[in-house]
Amino acid sequence: MDDSFLKTITILVALSGWFKVVYDHISSSPKISGRLLVVLRGQTESPPGNLLSMFIVYPYLLNKRKNSVHMLDYRLSIRKKGSWKWLELTRAYGMEKVPSFQLSAAAGGEIKLNNYSSNLIYMKKSPAQYGVPLHGWIPFVGAPDRFEWPDLQYKLECIDGYGKKHVIKGKEKDFVSLMLVMEIADVQLPPSMINNQLK
């Protein structure tokens, strides 16, 4: 064997060691992916006399890496179809004190979220871990007319305990059936919404 061949082998072995170090570092960092199963929209009065649009998001999160991580906070932005500008909504904190919740649906009637406080994603103590989904409601509020805007796009930022943001985007056309959401999250929908699902 000549020296150049031995040098090449030595360099390749050294590089493979560094590659493994870099790969291990990247693969050990949690990476959250998932989808928005649904966003329920309606109106609420908080405090009484102050109308607000309400957006209640139900994300289904998965950690693609083996190191688990706790989620610290969430942010939601909306965008009209054809627009480039994202508008951030306000997170509704303190909703865990409400045992059940309802909001007026745009199609008429009331959407009732039973066992609401126990179904909030941030009330679930488990971390986002590999192969185990983390899901639940997250409430946001905005200006009174926003719940009526058609064809919205959504951007949910999930901020983990290390401050890293994991972004999940979704469009209403990609949401799952509301009948599935009723089954997963203990929701009662008004007849107007159920009839739309059965068409």
Secondary structure, DSSP 8 states (H G I E B T S, - for coil): --HHHHHHHHHHHHHHHHHHHHHHHHHHS--EEEEEEEEEEEEEESSTT-EEEEEEEEEEEEESSSS-B-EEEEEEEEEETT----EE-EE-TTGGG-SSEEEEETTSSEEEETTTGGGBGGG----BBBTB-EE-BEEEEE-TTGGG-SSEEEEEEEEETTS-EEEEEEEGGG---HHHHHHHHTEE--HHHHHHHH-
